[in-house]
Amino acid sequence: MLRTSTALAAFGLLALVFAIGLHSGNSAVSGLPGEPDSSPLISAQNGQAITLEMVQRDIEWHRETARMLRGNN
C-alpha cells in the first residue's frame, strides 16, 4: 500500500510539473546549440528591452539603498 501511494504521489507531482510547463508557454530549450538567442528580454513594467547597463544601474541602486538602510553611509 505504501509503495502504491508513493508511486501515485510521484506520478501526480510529475504530471503537475508537466502541466505547469505547458501552461507557462516557455520552452525548456531556448534554441539550437551554438545558435544565439536573438530576442531581447523585455521589461514587464514598461515594455522596453532590458540592457546590461540597466541591470548594472539597478544593482548599484539596490546596493546603495541597502547600505543607507543599514546606516553604513
C-alpha positions as CSV (number, residue, x, y, z in Angstrom):
1,M,0.0,0.0,0.0
2,L,2.8,2.4,0.9
3,R,4.6,1.7,-2.5
4,T,1.4,2.4,-4.3
5,S,0.8,5.7,-2.5
6,T,4.4,6.8,-3.1
7,A,4.2,5.9,-6.8
8,L,0.9,7.7,-7.3
9,A,2.3,10.8,-5.5
10,A,5.4,10.7,-7.7
11,F,3.4,10.5,-10.9
12,G,1.0,13.2,-9.7
13,L,3.9,15.5,-9.0
14,L,5.4,14.7,-12.4
15,A,2.1,15.4,-14.1
16,L,1.7,18.7,-12.2
17,V,5.2,19.9,-13.2
18,F,4.4,18.9,-16.8
19,A,1.1,20.7,-16.8
20,I,2.7,23.9,-15.3
21,G,5.4,23.7,-18.0
22,L,2.8,23.5,-20.7
23,H,0.7,26.3,-19.3
24,S,3.6,28.7,-18.9
25,G,4.3,28.5,-22.6
26,N,8.1,28.7,-22.0
27,S,10.2,26.1,-23.7
28,A,12.9,24.3,-21.8
29,V,15.0,24.6,-24.9
30,S,15.9,28.1,-25.9
31,G,17.4,27.3,-29.2
32,L,19.8,25.1,-31.1
33,P,23.3,24.6,-29.7
34,G,25.6,27.3,-30.9
35,E,22.8,29.5,-32.1
36,P,22.5,32.8,-30.2
37,D,19.0,33.8,-29.0
38,S,18.1,37.0,-30.9
39,S,15.1,38.0,-28.8
40,P,15.8,40.6,-26.1
41,L,14.5,40.5,-22.6
42,I,11.5,42.8,-22.2
43,S,10.7,44.7,-19.0
44,A,7.2,43.8,-17.6
45,Q,7.0,47.3,-16.2
46,N,7.5,49.5,-19.2
47,G,7.7,47.1,-22.2
48,Q,11.3,48.3,-23.2
49,A,14.2,46.0,-23.9
50,I,16.4,45.3,-20.9
51,T,20.1,46.1,-21.4
52,L,23.1,45.1,-19.2
53,E,23.6,48.8,-18.4
54,M,20.1,49.0,-17.0
55,V,20.7,45.9,-14.9
56,Q,24.0,47.2,-13.6
57,R,22.4,50.6,-12.6
58,D,19.6,48.7,-10.8
59,I,22.2,46.5,-8.9
60,E,24.1,49.6,-7.8
61,W,20.9,51.4,-6.7
62,H,20.0,48.3,-4.6
63,R,23.4,48.2,-3.0
64,E,23.4,51.9,-2.2
65,T,19.9,51.7,-0.7
66,A,20.8,48.6,1.4
67,R,23.9,50.5,2.7
68,M,21.8,53.5,3.6
69,L,19.2,51.4,5.4
70,R,21.9,49.7,7.4
71,G,23.4,53.0,8.3
72,N,26.8,52.4,6.6
73,N,27.0,55.6,4.6
